[in-house]
Each structure stands twice: as structure tokens, then as C-alpha cells.
Amino acid sequence: MADHDRARALPVALDATPLLGQRTGIGHWTDATLRALAARDDLDVRAYAVTRRGRDALVPALPPAVAPATRRFPAQVALRSWRHVDRPRVEHWTGEVDVVHATCFVGPPSRAGVVVTVHDLAFARLPDLCGPGSRHYPRLLRRALARGATVHTVSDTVAREVREVFGVPAERVVRVYPGVLPSQGGDPAAGRQAAGADRYVLALGQLEPRKGLPALVRAFDAAAGADARMRLVLAGPDGPDRPRVERAIAAACHGDRVRWLGYVPDRTRRDLLAGSTLLAYPSLYEGFGHPPLEAMSAGVPVRSTACCALPEVLGEAARLVPVGDDEALAHGLELLLKDDAARDELVSRGFERVRHFDWNRSAGELVALYQRIEERAVGGRLQRPTASDGNVAS
């Protein structure tokens, strides 16, 4: 960035904590968003991480043009404090900025305008299926809203849920679609070698309850008799639903044809997609749904549940079945596995569908949002909402 461009660039700080450790969908979204924003001349992008132990891992995880902003501060201490008081301010990490973008639900106190990304409302809609780390999200989000934060969502479905659950007026909830995470260029032969099969149904995602993987195992078991060569391959980090997944595999007649690979690096993920027959996405709740779009971008047909934001995101480019209907899922898998023409049609529709999601367009819309928020700032502090702005009290 040239000196004259940097002088007029808007200083923005993004929470890069999701980049640390094994990355889930939010981590991949944060990485792609940072890279798209860092490529622009109208922003001065900094990345903060509220962590003590993960501080040293942040710098190598960032794009070269993004400045790190970290201090050794325990995340749990900060989160406990933010549930009750507006200290410490995020400037403790970032220094003075005009806009703070909290990328993962938790909007910190700040003198600057704050954007909070809400990827989904599973913590409010399906709290029993969420981990203990998300149980404080409602209170933290309400406090951020009471301080005047703007909510960014990745789908219209989640935007509507945020307005309904938290009583937020429409003008304070902004939907910006993300792009499609990189998935092309995989080696089919390497994917089949990693899967241990020449023909396989692939599922991507952490072993967490809302991903619906035990139901997928049951559905595959019911459909597996139609093709003795077909396998089911699960690829994703370990999680709290592992015991239920393992019980489903143990109870299946064809459990020996189900394989869990655990967390796989991006290269292997692309190879697995390239070698797969189709992607199954049996989720019980999604605020967006990156893996089906990754599959479409890689030329892989998709069978998915019709939950939450998935019909909005996938359109007519995937075959959808009702949530919780194991029989319909099994029947859908069997039909799609046998019908080459149907798979080819979905591949064609998928290539067209992914064109709706672009990282450069996403970055441009986020910058427009940042600029609106910065313009609303008065004396370096965002104007607080009035009573007419909705019920956002903690």
C-alpha cells in the first residue's frame, strides 16, 4: 500500500482468534475475509486475538499485509469481565481504531464502532446441541447491542432470526454473503487413497450434534446395499458428538464401510472432494453452510437437509430432504448414487450457484458497512441506541 493510500485508509481491527488451532468453518471464513480486506487500499487492517497461550501462533497465521495486535491476556478473564462491565476495552489490544469487527459472536467494549458477526443462532435455537463455550453468547451479544453494536450476518435467514430473538431493528442488522472457500484443484486419485475407497460419499464437518452425522450413518447403512463398493467418509475435527457417531457406526450393518478421518489439512480436503461421488450434508441447523458450496465449486453434487439457511444459500443446486427424516435421506442418497444424469445436472447447477458468492464483493460490502459505522461515530464513540431502537438491554 502506498503512503498516500495508507494515510486515508480506514483503520479497522478484526478478531483473528478463530485462526488459532484447528480451523472450523468460522476460522476459514475469518482467514478468507482478512485476506480479501487486506488486499484493499481503503483499509488499514489489524488483527487482534484475545488469548494468552495462543498469542505467538497468531503472527504466522495472518496475511502479510495485516498487522498483529496482541497481548498476553487470558480469554476467559476478558469474557467474564465483558459479561458484566465494559472493561477492558479492546483498545487494550488494538490501539486506537475507527471500527472493530468481532468475527465470532463476541463484541468487545470499545470507543470505536463495533460490528459483531453472528454466523448462526444455534446457541439460542438449539442450546442443548451446543458446547459450553457458547452458553454466554446471548448475554455478551445483548451487552454489545446495548453499547450500540451493529450485527453482521452471513445470510438473510440469520438476519431475520437475530431481529426476532434479540429485538434488533432492521437497520442494525446487515447481511453480507461470504465467498466460497477454496476447494478446486484437488487430486482425485489422492482423495480416493485418503478415503481408502474408489467410490465414496463424503461428509465434511466437526463431530458436533447439530451436524447430524449419526443420522447420516444410519441413512448410508440403509442405502449401502445398493452398491457394495460405496463407502461413507467423514472428515472433520473431533467433537462432542463422537460417542453418538461411534455408536451409530457400531450398530450399522455396513459399519465397516464407514470411516472417520479426523481433521484433515486443506490439501487433503480438496483431494477428498475431487475424488468423491457426492457430498452429504445432513445438518440440523446452519447459518450458512460452506461445505456444500465447496463441493459445488469442486464439481461434486450435493445432497443436503433443507434446514435454516441452506435452501437460501444452495437454491436449486442441491437435492434437499427434510431435517430429521432418516428415511428420506437414505432414499435420496440411493437415488442420487444410481442416477448419473441427476448428478451431472447438479454439478452444472452447482457451478452456476457458486458464482453468487464472491470474496471481493463480500469485502466491498463490508467496507461500505465499516464506512457507515465510522460516519455514525461522534467524538470517537458510537451513538448509543435509544429506546426506539428495540429491546437490546442486557
C-alpha positions in Angstrom: 0.0 0.0 0.0 1.4 3.4 -1.0 2.0 6.0 1.7 -0.7 8.3 0.3 -3.2 5.5 0.3 -2.4 4.4 3.9 -2.8 8.0 5.0 -6.5 7.9 4.0 -7.2 4.3 4.8 -9.8 3.5 7.5 -8.2 1.8 10.5 -10.1 -1.4 11.2 -9.4 -4.2 13.7 -10.7 -7.7 13.2 -10.8 -10.5 15.8 -8.4 -13.2 14.4 -8.8 -15.6 17.3 -10.7 -18.1 15.1 -7.4 -18.6 13.1 -5.8 -20.3 16.1 -5.8 -24.1 16.4 -7.7 -26.5 14.1 -9.9 -24.3 11.9 -13.6 -24.9 11.7 -15.8 -23.0 9.2 -15.6 -19.8 11.1 -11.8 -19.9 11.1 -11.7 -20.5 7.3 -14.2 -17.6 6.9 -12.1 -15.3 9.0 -9.0 -16.1 7.1 -10.6 -15.5 3.7 -12.2 -12.3 4.9 -8.9 -11.0 6.3 -7.2 -11.7 3.0 -9.9 -10.0 0.9 -9.9 -6.9 3.2 -6.1 -6.7 3.4 -5.9 -6.5 -0.4 -7.8 -3.2 -0.4 -6.2 0.2 -0.4 -9.0 1.9 1.6 -8.4 -0.1 4.8 -5.6 -0.3 7.4 -6.3 -3.8 8.7 -5.1 -5.0 12.1 -5.9 -8.4 13.7 -6.3 -8.9 17.4 -6.6 -12.1 19.4 -7.9 -12.3 23.0 -5.6 -15.0 24.2 -2.7 -15.7 26.5 -1.3 -19.1 25.2 -2.2 -18.6 21.5 -0.6 -15.2 21.1 2.6 -16.4 19.4 0.7 -18.5 16.9 -1.2 -15.5 15.5 1.5 -13.8 13.5 2.3 -16.7 11.1 -1.5 -17.2 10.6 -2.1 -13.7 9.3 -1.8 -12.4 5.7 1.4 -10.4 5.2 -0.4 -7.1 4.9 -2.3 -7.5 8.3 -0.6 -6.1 11.4 -0.9 -8.2 14.5 -2.3 -6.7 17.7 -1.9 -9.0 20.7 -1.1 -9.0 24.4 -0.9 -11.9 26.8 -4.4 -11.7 28.3 -6.5 -14.8 29.3 -9.6 -15.1 27.1 -11.7 -16.4 30.0 -10.8 -13.4 32.1 -11.9 -11.0 29.4 -15.1 -12.8 28.6 -16.1 -13.0 32.3 -15.5 -9.3 32.6 -17.4 -8.4 29.4 -20.5 -10.2 30.7 -20.8 -7.6 33.5 -18.7 -4.4 32.8 -17.2 -2.6 29.8 -13.6 -3.3 30.7 -11.1 -4.0 29.4 -11.7 -2.1 26.2 -10.5 -3.8 23.0 -8.1 -0.9 22.5 -6.0 -2.7 25.1 -5.1 -5.0 22.2 -5.7 -2.9 19.1 -4.7 0.6 19.9 -6.9 3.4 18.5 -9.0 2.3 15.5 -12.2 3.6 13.9 -14.0 0.3 13.6 -13.8 -3.0 15.4 -15.1 -6.2 13.7 -15.7 -9.0 16.1 -15.7 -12.0 13.8 -17.1 -14.7 16.2 -20.2 -13.6 18.2 -18.4 -11.6 21.0 -18.5 -7.8 20.5 -16.0 -6.3 22.9 -16.4 -2.8 24.6 -14.6 -0.2 22.5 -14.5 3.6 21.9 -14.8 2.7 18.2 -17.9 1.5 16.3 -18.3 -2.3 16.6 -19.5 -4.8 14.1 -20.4 -8.3 15.5 -20.6 -11.2 13.1 -23.3 -13.7 14.1 -22.8 -16.8 12.0 -25.8 -18.6 13.3 -28.1 -18.6 16.3 -27.6 -22.3 17.3 -26.8 -21.1 20.8 -30.3 -19.7 21.1 -32.2 -22.1 18.8 -30.6 -25.4 19.8 -28.7 -24.7 23.1 -28.7 -28.3 24.1 -26.7 -29.2 21.0 -24.0 -26.5 21.6 -20.9 -26.7 23.6 -20.3 -24.9 26.9 -18.3 -22.2 25.3 -21.4 -20.7 23.6 -23.7 -20.5 26.7 -22.6 -16.9 27.4 -23.1 -15.7 23.8 -26.7 -14.4 24.4 -25.6 -12.1 27.3 -22.5 -11.0 25.6 -24.4 -10.2 22.4 -27.1 -8.3 24.3 -24.4 -6.2 26.0 -22.7 -5.4 22.7 -26.1 -4.4 21.2 -26.8 -2.2 24.2 -23.5 -0.4 23.6 -24.6 0.3 20.0 -23.0 -2.6 18.0 -24.2 -3.4 14.5 -24.8 -7.1 13.7 -23.4 -8.6 10.5 -24.8 -11.9 9.4 -23.8 -14.2 6.6 -27.4 -15.0 5.5 -30.8 -13.4 5.4 -32.1 -16.3 7.5 -29.8 -15.5 10.4 -30.5 -11.8 10.0 -34.2 -12.5 10.4 -33.5 -14.7 13.5 -31.4 -12.0 15.1 -34.1 -9.4 14.7 -36.7 -11.8 16.1 -34.7 -13.2 19.1 -32.9 -10.1 20.1 -35.5 -7.4 19.1 -32.9 -5.6 16.9 -34.3 -3.1 14.4 -33.6 -4.0 10.8 -31.2 -1.1 10.1 -28.8 -2.5 12.7 -28.6 -6.0 11.1 -26.7 -6.2 7.9 -26.3 -9.3 5.7 -23.2 -9.7 3.7 -22.7 -13.0 2.0 -19.2 -14.5 2.1 -17.4 -16.0 -0.8 -16.8 -19.7 -1.5 -13.9 -21.2 0.4 -11.1 -22.6 -1.9 -11.8 -26.2 -2.9 -10.8 -26.6 -6.5 -7.6 -28.3 -7.8 -7.7 -31.5 -5.8 -6.2 -34.7 -7.0 -9.0 -37.4 -7.3 -6.5 -40.3 -7.0 -5.0 -38.8 -3.8 -8.6 -38.3 -2.5 -9.5 -41.9 -3.1 -6.3 -43.1 -1.5 -7.0 -41.0 1.6 -10.6 -42.3 1.7 -9.5 -45.9 1.2 -12.2 -46.3 -1.4 -12.8 -45.7 -5.1 -16.4 -44.6 -4.6 -17.5 -42.8 -1.5 -20.0 -40.4 0.0 -18.1 -37.6 1.7 -19.2 -35.6 4.8 -17.2 -32.6 5.9 -17.6 -31.2 9.4 -16.8 -31.4 13.1 -18.3 -34.2 15.1 -20.8 -31.9 16.8 -24.5 -32.7 17.4 -26.0 -30.2 15.0 -24.2 -31.7 12.1 -26.5 -34.7 12.1 -23.8 -37.3 11.4 -25.4 -40.2 13.3 -28.4 -39.8 11.1 -26.1 -39.8 8.0 -24.5 -43.1 9.2 -28.0 -44.7 9.5 -29.1 -43.3 6.2 -25.9 -44.6 4.5 -26.4 -48.0 6.1 -29.9 -48.2 4.7 -28.7 -47.2 1.2 -25.4 -49.1 1.2 -26.9 -52.4 0.0 -27.5 -50.9 -3.5 -23.7 -50.6 -4.1 -21.2 -52.9 -2.4 -18.3 -50.6 -3.5 -19.7 -47.4 -1.9 -18.2 -46.1 1.3 -19.0 -43.2 3.7 -16.1 -41.0 4.7 -16.4 -38.5 7.5 -13.7 -35.8 7.6 -13.5 -33.2 10.3 -12.2 -32.4 13.8 -13.2 -34.4 16.8 -16.1 -33.1 18.8 -18.7 -33.8 21.5 -20.8 -36.0 19.2 -18.1 -38.6 18.6 -19.7 -41.1 21.0 -23.0 -41.0 19.2 -21.3 -41.3 15.8 -19.3 -44.3 17.0 -22.5 -45.9 18.4 -24.2 -45.4 15.1 -21.3 -47.0 13.2 -21.2 -49.9 15.6 -24.9 -50.5 15.2 -24.8 -50.3 11.4 -24.9 -53.5 9.3 -22.4 -51.9 7.0 -20.4 -50.1 9.7 -17.2 -51.5 8.3 -17.7 -49.3 5.3 -17.8 -46.1 7.3 -14.5 -44.3 8.0 -13.8 -41.2 10.1 -10.5 -39.5 9.1 -10.5 -36.8 11.8 -9.2 -33.3 11.0 -7.6 -33.1 7.6 -5.5 -30.2 6.1 -6.7 -28.1 3.3 -4.8 -30.1 0.6 -6.4 -33.4 1.7 -9.8 -31.7 2.0 -9.6 -30.7 -1.7 -8.3 -34.1 -2.7 -11.2 -35.8 -0.9 -13.7 -33.5 -2.6 -12.1 -34.2 -6.0 -12.4 -38.0 -5.6 -15.9 -38.2 -4.0 -19.1 -39.3 -5.7 -21.2 -36.8 -3.8 -21.2 -34.7 -0.7 -23.8 -35.4 2.1 -24.7 -32.5 4.4 -27.3 -33.7 6.9 -27.1 -30.7 9.3 -29.8 -29.9 11.8 -29.1 -26.2 11.8 -26.9 -24.0 9.7 -26.5 -20.2 9.4 -24.8 -20.5 6.0 -23.2 -23.9 5.0 -19.7 -23.6 3.5 -19.0 -27.3 2.7 -21.9 -27.7 0.1 -20.6 -24.7 -1.8 -17.1 -26.0 -1.6 -18.4 -29.2 -3.1 -20.2 -27.4 -5.9 -17.1 -25.4 -6.7 -15.1 -28.6 -7.0 -17.7 -30.2 -9.3 -19.3 -32.5 -6.7 -23.1 -33.0 -6.4 -24.7 -32.3 -3.1 -27.4 -34.0 -1.0 -28.4 -31.8 2.0 -31.1 -31.2 4.5 -33.4 -28.3 4.0 -32.6 -26.7 7.3 -32.5 -23.0 8.1 -30.2 -21.1 5.7 -29.4 -24.0 3.4 -32.3 -23.5 1.0 -31.4 -19.8 0.7 -27.7 -20.5 0.1 -27.9 -23.6 -2.1 -31.0 -22.7 -4.1 -31.9 -25.3 -6.8 -28.3 -26.5 -7.0 -28.6 -29.3 -4.3 -31.1 -32.0 -3.6 -32.7 -31.2 -0.2 -34.5 -33.5 2.2 -36.5 -32.7 5.4 -34.5 -32.3 8.6 -34.7 -35.4 10.8 -36.2 -37.7 8.2 -33.6 -40.6 8.0 -35.7 -42.5 5.5 -35.9 -39.6 3.1 -32.1 -39.0 3.5 -31.4 -42.7 2.8 -33.7 -42.8 -0.2 -32.2 -39.5 -1.5 -28.7 -40.9 -1.2 -29.6 -44.1 -3.0 -31.3 -42.3 -5.9 -28.5 -39.8 -6.4 -25.8 -42.5 -6.3 -27.6 -44.5 -9.0 -28.5 -41.6 -11.3 -25.5 -40.3 -13.3 -27.6 -37.8 -15.2 -29.0 -36.3 -12.0 -25.5 -35.9 -10.6 -24.3 -34.3 -13.8 -27.2 -31.8 -13.6 -26.4 -30.9 -10.0 -22.8 -30.4 -10.9 -23.8 -27.9 -13.7 -26.2 -26.1 -11.4 -23.5 -26.0 -8.7 -21.0 -24.3 -10.9 -23.6 -21.6 -11.6 -24.7 -21.3 -8.0 -21.2 -20.6 -6.6 -20.9 -17.5 -8.9 -23.3 -15.8 -6.5 -20.7 -15.8 -3.7 -17.5 -13.8 -4.2 -14.9 -12.7 -1.7 -14.1 -9.4 -3.4 -17.8 -8.4 -3.4 -18.1 -9.5 0.2 -15.1 -7.3 1.2 -16.6 -4.4 -0.7 -19.9 -4.7 1.2 -18.1 -5.0 4.5 -16.0 -1.8 3.7 -19.3 0.0 2.9 -20.6 -1.1 6.3 -17.4 0.0 8.1 -17.7 3.4 6.5 -21.3 3.9 7.5 -20.4 2.9 11.1 -17.4 5.3 11.1 -19.6 8.1 9.8 -22.1 7.5 12.7 -19.3 7.9 15.2 -19.4 11.1 17.2 -16.3 12.2 19.1 -14.8 8.7 18.6 -17.7 7.0 20.2 -20.7 5.3 18.5 -24.0 6.9 19.4 -25.9 4.6 21.7 -29.3 3.3 20.7 -32.4 4.9 22.0 -35.4 3.2 23.4 -37.0 3.2 19.9 -34.1 1.1 18.6 -35.6 -2.1 20.2 -35.2 -4.2 23.2 -31.5 -4.8 23.5 -31.0 -4.4 27.2 -28.8 -6.9 29.0 
